[in-house]
Amino acid sequence: MTSPFVTRDGSKWMPDYLTAIDGTTCIGCGRCFKVCSREVMHLYGVDDAGEILGVCDDEDDFDGELNRMIMVVDHAGRCIGCGACARVCPKNCQTHLAANNAAA
């Protein structure tokens, strides 16, 4: 088991790493992306059938196939476990893993 880290004021803190985002619940609002300083996740396009089309940019509508956008964890190893993304998510669609469970 991993012991908790200690913050500057001496309080204990255990990181919770982002491992997944539920694409059926995510509304693609981008709030989590905006607060993440590590670029752990990105917006992806989804078609009518629910298939992921690829990373969204401002100009690509995937030849008219774009139905909606969702956030996808594409660089989980960059997550530092700060939890900022979970605090701003209006749909609570993220899965986090505590550092003590990640080491197991």
Backbone atoms as SQL, in Angstrom:
CREATE TABLE atoms (id INTEGER PRIMARY KEY, chain TEXT, resi INTEGER, resn TEXT, atom TEXT, x REAL, y REAL, z REAL);
INSERT INTO atoms VALUES
  (1, 'A', 1, 'MET', 'N', 0.838, -1.176, 0.000),
  (2, 'A', 1, 'MET', 'CA', 0.000, 0.000, 0.000),
  (3, 'A', 1, 'MET', 'C', 0.884, 1.240, 0.000),
  (4, 'A', 2, 'THR', 'N', 0.511, 2.215, -0.782),
  (5, 'A', 2, 'THR', 'CA', 1.249, 3.457, -0.871),
  (6, 'A', 2, 'THR', 'C', 0.781, 4.399, 0.233),
  (7, 'A', 3, 'SER', 'N', 1.735, 5.065, 0.887),
  (8, 'A', 3, 'SER', 'CA', 1.352, 6.022, 1.922),
  (9, 'A', 3, 'SER', 'C', 0.979, 7.343, 1.265),
  (10, 'A', 4, 'PRO', 'N', 0.120, 8.139, 1.939),
  (11, 'A', 4, 'PRO', 'CA', -0.292, 9.415, 1.353),
  (12, 'A', 4, 'PRO', 'C', 0.862, 10.405, 1.295),
  (13, 'A', 5, 'PHE', 'N', 0.744, 11.332, 0.410),
  (14, 'A', 5, 'PHE', 'CA', 1.714, 12.413, 0.301),
  (15, 'A', 5, 'PHE', 'C', 1.378, 13.468, 1.348),
  (16, 'A', 6, 'VAL', 'N', 2.300, 14.364, 1.580),
  (17, 'A', 6, 'VAL', 'CA', 2.084, 15.438, 2.540),
  (18, 'A', 6, 'VAL', 'C', 2.180, 16.768, 1.804),
  (19, 'A', 7, 'THR', 'N', 1.191, 17.642, 2.030),
  (20, 'A', 7, 'THR', 'CA', 1.198, 18.949, 1.409),
  (21, 'A', 7, 'THR', 'C', 2.102, 19.893, 2.196),
  (22, 'A', 8, 'ARG', 'N', 2.282, 21.099, 1.704),
  (23, 'A', 8, 'ARG', 'CA', 3.168, 22.059, 2.366),
  (24, 'A', 8, 'ARG', 'C', 2.745, 22.390, 3.788),
  (25, 'A', 9, 'ASP', 'N', 1.440, 22.340, 4.052),
  (26, 'A', 9, 'ASP', 'CA', 0.993, 22.639, 5.413),
  (27, 'A', 9, 'ASP', 'C', 0.987, 21.410, 6.320),
  (28, 'A', 10, 'GLY', 'N', 1.458, 20.281, 5.801),
  (29, 'A', 10, 'GLY', 'CA', 1.573, 19.073, 6.605),
  (30, 'A', 10, 'GLY', 'C', 0.378, 18.145, 6.545),
  (31, 'A', 11, 'SER', 'N', -0.692, 18.539, 5.861),
  (32, 'A', 11, 'SER', 'CA', -1.851, 17.658, 5.773),
  (33, 'A', 11, 'SER', 'C', -1.590, 16.545, 4.755),
  (34, 'A', 12, 'LYS', 'N', -2.216, 15.397, 4.995),
  (35, 'A', 12, 'LYS', 'CA', -2.042, 14.247, 4.102),
  (36, 'A', 12, 'LYS', 'C', -2.919, 14.403, 2.869),
  (37, 'A', 13, 'TRP', 'N', -2.413, 13.931, 1.748),
  (38, 'A', 13, 'TRP', 'CA', -3.145, 13.994, 0.497),
  (39, 'A', 13, 'TRP', 'C', -2.808, 12.768, -0.336),
  (40, 'A', 14, 'MET', 'N', -3.853, 12.131, -0.882),
  (41, 'A', 14, 'MET', 'CA', -3.670, 10.962, -1.734),
  (42, 'A', 14, 'MET', 'C', -4.226, 11.288, -3.120),
  (43, 'A', 15, 'PRO', 'N', -3.414, 11.203, -4.170),
  (44, 'A', 15, 'PRO', 'CA', -3.904, 11.500, -5.520),
  (45, 'A', 15, 'PRO', 'C', -4.951, 10.483, -5.978),
  (46, 'A', 16, 'ASP', 'N', -5.908, 10.956, -6.751),
  (47, 'A', 16, 'ASP', 'CA', -6.904, 10.111, -7.415),
  (48, 'A', 16, 'ASP', 'C', -6.715, 10.294, -8.917),
  (49, 'A', 17, 'TYR', 'N', -6.206, 9.264, -9.573),
  (50, 'A', 17, 'TYR', 'CA', -5.866, 9.355, -10.989),
  (51, 'A', 17, 'TYR', 'C', -7.083, 9.095, -11.879),
  (52, 'A', 18, 'LEU', 'N', -7.260, 9.935, -12.887),
  (53, 'A', 18, 'LEU', 'CA', -8.329, 9.747, -13.863),
  (54, 'A', 18, 'LEU', 'C', -7.993, 8.539, -14.724),
  (55, 'A', 19, 'THR', 'N', -8.930, 7.583, -14.798),
  (56, 'A', 19, 'THR', 'CA', -8.691, 6.383, -15.593),
  (57, 'A', 19, 'THR', 'C', -9.647, 6.247, -16.772),
  (58, 'A', 20, 'ALA', 'N', -10.855, 6.828, -16.651),
  (59, 'A', 20, 'ALA', 'CA', -11.839, 6.678, -17.726),
  (60, 'A', 20, 'ALA', 'C', -12.908, 7.755, -17.622),
  (61, 'A', 21, 'ILE', 'N', -13.576, 8.000, -18.743),
  (62, 'A', 21, 'ILE', 'CA', -14.732, 8.889, -18.802),
  (63, 'A', 21, 'ILE', 'C', -15.835, 8.121, -19.507),
  (64, 'A', 22, 'ASP', 'N', -17.014, 8.073, -18.903),
  (65, 'A', 22, 'ASP', 'CA', -18.158, 7.359, -19.460),
  (66, 'A', 22, 'ASP', 'C', -18.722, 8.152, -20.640),
  (67, 'A', 23, 'GLY', 'N', -18.529, 7.632, -21.830),
  (68, 'A', 23, 'GLY', 'CA', -18.961, 8.312, -23.042),
  (69, 'A', 23, 'GLY', 'C', -20.462, 8.398, -23.206),
  (70, 'A', 24, 'THR', 'N', -21.213, 7.555, -22.510),
  (71, 'A', 24, 'THR', 'CA', -22.675, 7.629, -22.602),
  (72, 'A', 24, 'THR', 'C', -23.231, 8.743, -21.732),
  (73, 'A', 25, 'THR', 'N', -22.466, 9.151, -20.718),
  (74, 'A', 25, 'THR', 'CA', -22.901, 10.198, -19.798),
  (75, 'A', 25, 'THR', 'C', -22.291, 11.551, -20.139),
  (76, 'A', 26, 'CYS', 'N', -21.074, 11.552, -20.666),
  (77, 'A', 26, 'CYS', 'CA', -20.349, 12.789, -20.972),
  (78, 'A', 26, 'CYS', 'C', -21.119, 13.622, -21.993),
  (79, 'A', 27, 'ILE', 'N', -21.202, 14.930, -21.730),
  (80, 'A', 27, 'ILE', 'CA', -21.894, 15.835, -22.653),
  (81, 'A', 27, 'ILE', 'C', -20.915, 16.648, -23.510),
  (82, 'A', 28, 'GLY', 'N', -19.626, 16.410, -23.344),
  (83, 'A', 28, 'GLY', 'CA', -18.626, 17.089, -24.166),
  (84, 'A', 28, 'GLY', 'C', -18.509, 18.568, -23.901),
  (85, 'A', 29, 'CYS', 'N', -18.785, 18.996, -22.680),
  (86, 'A', 29, 'CYS', 'CA', -18.763, 20.429, -22.363),
  (87, 'A', 29, 'CYS', 'C', -17.344, 20.995, -22.338),
  (88, 'A', 30, 'GLY', 'N', -16.346, 20.154, -22.097),
  (89, 'A', 30, 'GLY', 'CA', -14.955, 20.586, -22.106),
  (90, 'A', 30, 'GLY', 'C', -14.456, 21.209, -20.823),
  (91, 'A', 31, 'ARG', 'N', -15.274, 21.234, -19.779),
  (92, 'A', 31, 'ARG', 'CA', -14.833, 21.835, -18.518),
  (93, 'A', 31, 'ARG', 'C', -13.617, 21.122, -17.943),
  (94, 'A', 32, 'CYS', 'N', -13.613, 19.799, -18.004),
  (95, 'A', 32, 'CYS', 'CA', -12.483, 19.035, -17.461),
  (96, 'A', 32, 'CYS', 'C', -11.205, 19.320, -18.246),
  (97, 'A', 33, 'PHE', 'N', -11.344, 19.435, -19.560),
  (98, 'A', 33, 'PHE', 'CA', -10.185, 19.740, -20.394),
  (99, 'A', 33, 'PHE', 'C', -9.594, 21.100, -20.044),
  (100, 'A', 34, 'LYS', 'N', -10.470, 22.067, -19.803),
  (101, 'A', 34, 'LYS', 'CA', -10.016, 23.427, -19.512),
  (102, 'A', 34, 'LYS', 'C', -9.250, 23.529, -18.203),
  (103, 'A', 35, 'VAL', 'N', -9.589, 22.712, -17.209),
  (104, 'A', 35, 'VAL', 'CA', -8.888, 22.794, -15.924),
  (105, 'A', 35, 'VAL', 'C', -7.679, 21.872, -15.851),
  (106, 'A', 36, 'CYS', 'N', -7.538, 20.960, -16.784),
  (107, 'A', 36, 'CYS', 'CA', -6.417, 20.012, -16.758),
  (108, 'A', 36, 'CYS', 'C', -5.181, 20.650, -17.381),
  (109, 'A', 37, 'SER', 'N', -4.129, 20.745, -16.581),
  (110, 'A', 37, 'SER', 'CA', -2.885, 21.342, -17.078),
  (111, 'A', 37, 'SER', 'C', -1.987, 20.325, -17.768),
  (112, 'A', 38, 'ARG', 'N', -2.397, 19.070, -17.805),
  (113, 'A', 38, 'ARG', 'CA', -1.549, 17.995, -18.312),
  (114, 'A', 38, 'ARG', 'C', -2.012, 17.396, -19.635),
  (115, 'A', 39, 'GLU', 'N', -3.116, 17.886, -20.200),
  (116, 'A', 39, 'GLU', 'CA', -3.677, 17.364, -21.452),
  (117, 'A', 39, 'GLU', 'C', -3.889, 15.852, -21.402),
  (118, 'A', 40, 'VAL', 'N', -4.560, 15.419, -20.341),
  (119, 'A', 40, 'VAL', 'CA', -4.853, 13.997, -20.129),
  (120, 'A', 40, 'VAL', 'C', -5.965, 13.520, -21.052),
  (121, 'A', 41, 'MET', 'N', -6.916, 14.415, -21.368),
  (122, 'A', 41, 'MET', 'CA', -8.071, 14.052, -22.177),
  (123, 'A', 41, 'MET', 'C', -8.270, 15.055, -23.306),
  (124, 'A', 42, 'HIS', 'N', -9.036, 14.626, -24.322),
  (125, 'A', 42, 'HIS', 'CA', -9.350, 15.500, -25.459),
  (126, 'A', 42, 'HIS', 'C', -10.762, 15.208, -25.945),
  (127, 'A', 43, 'LEU', 'N', -11.353, 16.193, -26.653),
  (128, 'A', 43, 'LEU', 'CA', -12.671, 16.002, -27.245),
  (129, 'A', 43, 'LEU', 'C', -12.571, 15.134, -28.494),
  (130, 'A', 44, 'TYR', 'N', -13.473, 14.176, -28.580),
  (131, 'A', 44, 'TYR', 'CA', -13.562, 13.293, -29.738),
  (132, 'A', 44, 'TYR', 'C', -14.962, 13.398, -30.309),
  (133, 'A', 45, 'GLY', 'N', -15.079, 13.256, -31.611),
  (134, 'A', 45, 'GLY', 'CA', -16.372, 13.261, -32.269),
  (135, 'A', 45, 'GLY', 'C', -17.008, 11.887, -32.235),
  (136, 'A', 46, 'VAL', 'N', -18.339, 11.863, -32.172),
  (137, 'A', 46, 'VAL', 'CA', -19.099, 10.619, -32.156),
  (138, 'A', 46, 'VAL', 'C', -20.186, 10.725, -33.213),
  (139, 'A', 47, 'ASP', 'N', -20.416, 9.639, -33.953),
  (140, 'A', 47, 'ASP', 'CA', -21.461, 9.661, -34.975),
  (141, 'A', 47, 'ASP', 'C', -22.798, 9.202, -34.394),
  (142, 'A', 48, 'ASP', 'N', -23.821, 9.099, -35.249),
  (143, 'A', 48, 'ASP', 'CA', -25.164, 8.706, -34.811),
  (144, 'A', 48, 'ASP', 'C', -25.205, 7.306, -34.202),
  (145, 'A', 49, 'ALA', 'N', -24.319, 6.429, -34.656),
  (146, 'A', 49, 'ALA', 'CA', -24.290, 5.051, -34.153),
  (147, 'A', 49, 'ALA', 'C', -23.492, 4.921, -32.860),
  (148, 'A', 50, 'GLY', 'N', -22.878, 6.010, -32.413),
  (149, 'A', 50, 'GLY', 'CA', -22.090, 5.967, -31.184),
  (150, 'A', 50, 'GLY', 'C', -20.631, 5.611, -31.392),
  (151, 'A', 51, 'GLU', 'N', -20.216, 5.535, -32.643),
  (152, 'A', 51, 'GLU', 'CA', -18.819, 5.225, -32.949),
  (153, 'A', 51, 'GLU', 'C', -17.965, 6.479, -32.832),
  (154, 'A', 52, 'ILE', 'N', -16.796, 6.338, -32.231),
  (155, 'A', 52, 'ILE', 'CA', -15.879, 7.468, -32.093),
  (156, 'A', 52, 'ILE', 'C', -15.193, 7.717, -33.424),
  (157, 'A', 53, 'LEU', 'N', -15.256, 8.959, -33.890),
  (158, 'A', 53, 'LEU', 'CA', -14.727, 9.327, -35.202),
  (159, 'A', 53, 'LEU', 'C', -13.278, 9.791, -35.147),
  (160, 'A', 54, 'GLY', 'N', -12.865, 10.409, -34.057),
  (161, 'A', 54, 'GLY', 'CA', -11.511, 10.915, -33.928),
  (162, 'A', 54, 'GLY', 'C', -11.480, 12.197, -33.126),
  (163, 'A', 55, 'VAL', 'N', -10.284, 12.718, -32.951),
  (164, 'A', 55, 'VAL', 'CA', -10.093, 13.949, -32.180),
  (165, 'A', 55, 'VAL', 'C', -10.734, 15.114, -32.914),
  (166, 'A', 56, 'CYS', 'N', -11.483, 15.921, -32.178),
  (167, 'A', 56, 'CYS', 'CA', -12.156, 17.085, -32.764),
  (168, 'A', 56, 'CYS', 'C', -11.216, 18.284, -32.784),
  (169, 'A', 57, 'ASP', 'N', -11.308, 19.039, -33.850),
  (170, 'A', 57, 'ASP', 'CA', -10.709, 20.359, -33.874),
  (171, 'A', 57, 'ASP', 'C', -11.820, 21.325, -34.280),
  (172, 'A', 58, 'ASP', 'N', -11.514, 22.556, -34.345),
  (173, 'A', 58, 'ASP', 'CA', -12.548, 23.568, -34.572),
  (174, 'A', 58, 'ASP', 'C', -13.214, 23.492, -35.947),
  (175, 'A', 59, 'GLU', 'N', -12.566, 22.899, -36.921),
  (176, 'A', 59, 'GLU', 'CA', -13.072, 22.948, -38.281),
  (177, 'A', 59, 'GLU', 'C', -13.566, 21.616, -38.824),
  (178, 'A', 60, 'ASP', 'N', -13.296, 20.502, -38.166),
  (179, 'A', 60, 'ASP', 'CA', -13.622, 19.187, -38.712),
  (180, 'A', 60, 'ASP', 'C', -15.004, 18.727, -38.254),
  (181, 'A', 61, 'ASP', 'N', -15.893, 18.442, -39.203),
  (182, 'A', 61, 'ASP', 'CA', -17.199, 17.882, -38.859),
  (183, 'A', 61, 'ASP', 'C', -17.287, 16.432, -39.327),
  (184, 'A', 62, 'PHE', 'N', -16.118, 15.857, -39.694),
  (185, 'A', 62, 'PHE', 'CA', -16.024, 14.461, -40.117),
  (186, 'A', 62, 'PHE', 'C', -17.000, 14.168, -41.260),
  (187, 'A', 63, 'ASP', 'N', -16.959, 15.024, -42.264),
  (188, 'A', 63, 'ASP', 'CA', -17.792, 14.880, -43.474),
  (189, 'A', 63, 'ASP', 'C', -19.272, 14.751, -43.146),
  (190, 'A', 64, 'GLY', 'N', -19.732, 15.525, -42.189),
  (191, 'A', 64, 'GLY', 'CA', -21.142, 15.533, -41.829),
  (192, 'A', 64, 'GLY', 'C', -21.573, 14.413, -40.898),
  (193, 'A', 65, 'GLU', 'N', -20.654, 13.554, -40.511),
  (194, 'A', 65, 'GLU', 'CA', -20.986, 12.417, -39.658),
  (195, 'A', 65, 'GLU', 'C', -21.028, 12.774, -38.173),
  (196, 'A', 66, 'LEU', 'N', -20.518, 13.942, -37.794),
  (197, 'A', 66, 'LEU', 'CA', -20.431, 14.327, -36.387),
  (198, 'A', 66, 'LEU', 'C', -21.822, 14.550, -35.795),
  (199, 'A', 67, 'ASN', 'N', -22.135, 13.787, -34.761),
  (200, 'A', 67, 'ASN', 'CA', -23.418, 13.914, -34.066),
  (201, 'A', 67, 'ASN', 'C', -23.247, 14.669, -32.752),
  (202, 'A', 68, 'ARG', 'N', -22.194, 14.341, -32.004),
  (203, 'A', 68, 'ARG', 'CA', -21.906, 15.001, -30.736),
  (204, 'A', 68, 'ARG', 'C', -20.444, 14.811, -30.405),
  (205, 'A', 69, 'MET', 'N', -20.014, 15.414, -29.309),
  (206, 'A', 69, 'MET', 'CA', -18.636, 15.277, -28.874),
  (207, 'A', 69, 'MET', 'C', -18.612, 14.753, -27.444),
  (208, 'A', 70, 'ILE', 'N', -17.580, 13.971, -27.153),
  (209, 'A', 70, 'ILE', 'CA', -17.369, 13.470, -25.799),
  (210, 'A', 70, 'ILE', 'C', -15.892, 13.624, -25.457),
  (211, 'A', 71, 'MET', 'N', -15.610, 13.646, -24.178),
  (212, 'A', 71, 'MET', 'CA', -14.228, 13.701, -23.723),
  (213, 'A', 71, 'MET', 'C', -13.714, 12.270, -23.570),
  (214, 'A', 72, 'VAL', 'N', -12.490, 12.044, -24.023),
  (215, 'A', 72, 'VAL', 'CA', -11.869, 10.721, -23.952),
  (216, 'A', 72, 'VAL', 'C', -10.502, 10.859, -23.295),
  (217, 'A', 73, 'VAL', 'N', -10.199, 9.942, -22.365),
  (218, 'A', 73, 'VAL', 'CA', -8.878, 9.909, -21.731),
  (219, 'A', 73, 'VAL', 'C', -7.932, 9.248, -22.731),
  (220, 'A', 74, 'ASP', 'N', -7.029, 10.045, -23.290),
  (221, 'A', 74, 'ASP', 'CA', -6.098, 9.480, -24.266),
  (222, 'A', 74, 'ASP', 'C', -4.642, 9.526, -23.803),
  (223, 'A', 75, 'HIS', 'N', -4.377, 10.121, -22.655),
  (224, 'A', 75, 'HIS', 'CA', -3.021, 10.144, -22.099),
  (225, 'A', 75, 'HIS', 'C', -3.101, 9.986, -20.578),
  (226, 'A', 76, 'ALA', 'N', -3.610, 8.850, -20.119),
  (227, 'A', 76, 'ALA', 'CA', -3.837, 8.618, -18.684),
  (228, 'A', 76, 'ALA', 'C', -2.551, 8.731, -17.870),
  (229, 'A', 77, 'GLY', 'N', -1.429, 8.382, -18.453),
  (230, 'A', 77, 'GLY', 'CA', -0.159, 8.440, -17.737),
  (231, 'A', 77, 'GLY', 'C', 0.283, 9.848, -17.366),
  (232, 'A', 78, 'ARG', 'N', -0.320, 10.854, -17.981),
  (233, 'A', 78, 'ARG', 'CA', 0.021, 12.239, -17.660),
  (234, 'A', 78, 'ARG', 'C', -0.706, 12.755, -16.415),
  (235, 'A', 79, 'CYS', 'N', -1.748, 12.044, -15.973),
  (236, 'A', 79, 'CYS', 'CA', -2.568, 12.498, -14.852),
  (237, 'A', 79, 'CYS', 'C', -1.747, 12.519, -13.564),
  (238, 'A', 80, 'ILE', 'N', -1.856, 13.622, -12.821),
  (239, 'A', 80, 'ILE', 'CA', -1.149, 13.749, -11.540),
  (240, 'A', 80, 'ILE', 'C', -2.085, 13.543, -10.353),
  (241, 'A', 81, 'GLY', 'N', -3.356, 13.266, -10.612),
  (242, 'A', 81, 'GLY', 'CA', -4.297, 12.934, -9.557),
  (243, 'A', 81, 'GLY', 'C', -4.801, 14.103, -8.749),
  (244, 'A', 82, 'CYS', 'N', -4.803, 15.293, -9.333),
  (245, 'A', 82, 'CYS', 'CA', -5.206, 16.495, -8.584),
  (246, 'A', 82, 'CYS', 'C', -6.707, 16.557, -8.333),
  (247, 'A', 83, 'GLY', 'N', -7.511, 15.938, -9.205),
  (248, 'A', 83, 'GLY', 'CA', -8.955, 15.912, -9.031),
  (249, 'A', 83, 'GLY', 'C', -9.689, 17.133, -9.543),
  (250, 'A', 84, 'ALA', 'N', -8.999, 18.055, -10.194),
  (251, 'A', 84, 'ALA', 'CA', -9.658, 19.265, -10.705),
  (252, 'A', 84, 'ALA', 'C', -10.755, 18.910, -11.702),
  (253, 'A', 85, 'CYS', 'N', -10.526, 17.924, -12.531),
  (254, 'A', 85, 'CYS', 'CA', -11.515, 17.542, -13.539),
  (255, 'A', 85, 'CYS', 'C', -12.798, 17.032, -12.895),
  (256, 'A', 86, 'ALA', 'N', -12.671, 16.265, -11.840),
  (257, 'A', 86, 'ALA', 'CA', -13.851, 15.727, -11.159),
  (258, 'A', 86, 'ALA', 'C', -14.661, 16.832, -10.494),
  (259, 'A', 87, 'ARG', 'N', -13.993, 17.845, -10.009),
  (260, 'A', 87, 'ARG', 'CA', -14.691, 18.933, -9.324),
  (261, 'A', 87, 'ARG', 'C', -15.532, 19.784, -10.276),
  (262, 'A', 88, 'VAL', 'N', -15.161, 19.857, -11.546),
  (263, 'A', 88, 'VAL', 'CA', -15.907, 20.706, -12.484),
  (264, 'A', 88, 'VAL', 'C', -16.877, 19.925, -13.374),
  (265, 'A', 89, 'CYS', 'N', -16.850, 18.613, -13.333),
  (266, 'A', 89, 'CYS', 'CA', -17.712, 17.809, -14.207),
  (267, 'A', 89, 'CYS', 'C', -19.163, 17.868, -13.736),
  (268, 'A', 90, 'PRO', 'N', -20.070, 18.376, -14.601),
  (269, 'A', 90, 'PRO', 'CA', -21.477, 18.473, -14.197),
  (270, 'A', 90, 'PRO', 'C', -22.222, 17.140, -14.243),
  (271, 'A', 91, 'LYS', 'N', -21.648, 16.121, -14.865),
  (272, 'A', 91, 'LYS', 'CA', -22.315, 14.835, -15.036),
  (273, 'A', 91, 'LYS', 'C', -21.705, 13.709, -14.198),
  (274, 'A', 92, 'ASN', 'N', -20.608, 13.987, -13.502),
  (275, 'A', 92, 'ASN', 'CA', -19.950, 12.972, -12.673),
  (276, 'A', 92, 'ASN', 'C', -19.694, 11.689, -13.477),
  (277, 'A', 93, 'CYS', 'N', -19.139, 11.849, -14.656),
  (278, 'A', 93, 'CYS', 'CA', -18.965, 10.709, -15.552),
  (279, 'A', 93, 'CYS', 'C', -17.537, 10.151, -15.565),
  (280, 'A', 94, 'GLN', 'N', -16.722, 10.605, -14.649),
  (281, 'A', 94, 'GLN', 'CA', -15.327, 10.184, -14.628),
  (282, 'A', 94, 'GLN', 'C', -15.076, 9.094, -13.596),
  (283, 'A', 95, 'THR', 'N', -14.125, 8.229, -13.907),
  (284, 'A', 95, 'THR', 'CA', -13.686, 7.196, -12.987),
  (285, 'A', 95, 'THR', 'C', -12.269, 7.523, -12.573),
  (286, 'A', 96, 'HIS', 'N', -12.040, 7.550, -11.266),
  (287, 'A', 96, 'HIS', 'CA', -10.724, 7.833, -10.701),
  (288, 'A', 96, 'HIS', 'C', -10.255, 6.646, -9.871),
  (289, 'A', 97, 'LEU', 'N', -8.960, 6.475, -9.792),
  (290, 'A', 97, 'LEU', 'CA', -8.349, 5.406, -9.027),
  (291, 'A', 97, 'LEU', 'C', -7.370, 6.013, -8.042),
  (292, 'A', 98, 'ALA', 'N', -7.566, 5.758, -6.770),
  (293, 'A', 98, 'ALA', 'CA', -6.669, 6.292, -5.742),
  (294, 'A', 98, 'ALA', 'C', -5.275, 5.702, -5.910),
  (295, 'A', 99, 'ALA', 'N', -4.275, 6.480, -5.582),
  (296, 'A', 99, 'ALA', 'CA', -2.882, 6.058, -5.743),
  (297, 'A', 99, 'ALA', 'C', -2.592, 4.777, -4.998),
  (298, 'A', 100, 'ASN', 'N', -3.206, 4.563, -3.842),
  (299, 'A', 100, 'ASN', 'CA', -2.929, 3.333, -3.096),
  (300, 'A', 100, 'ASN', 'C', -3.500, 2.111, -3.818),
  (301, 'A', 101, 'ASN', 'N', -4.525, 2.284, -4.637),
  (302, 'A', 101, 'ASN', 'CA', -5.061, 1.173, -5.440),
  (303, 'A', 101, 'ASN', 'C', -4.303, 1.016, -6.749),
  (304, 'A', 102, 'ALA', 'N', -3.729, 2.101, -7.256),
  (305, 'A', 102, 'ALA', 'CA', -2.997, 2.049, -8.513),
  (306, 'A', 102, 'ALA', 'C', -1.718, 1.243, -8.378),
  (307, 'A', 103, 'ALA', 'N', -1.134, 1.237, -7.190),
  (308, 'A', 103, 'ALA', 'CA', 0.113, 0.513, -6.970),
  (309, 'A', 103, 'ALA', 'C', -0.116, -0.982, -6.811),
  (310, 'A', 104, 'ALA', 'N', -1.342, -1.371, -6.528),
  (311, 'A', 104, 'ALA', 'CA', -1.658, -2.795, -6.282),
  (312, 'A', 104, 'ALA', 'C', -1.699, -3.594, -7.559);
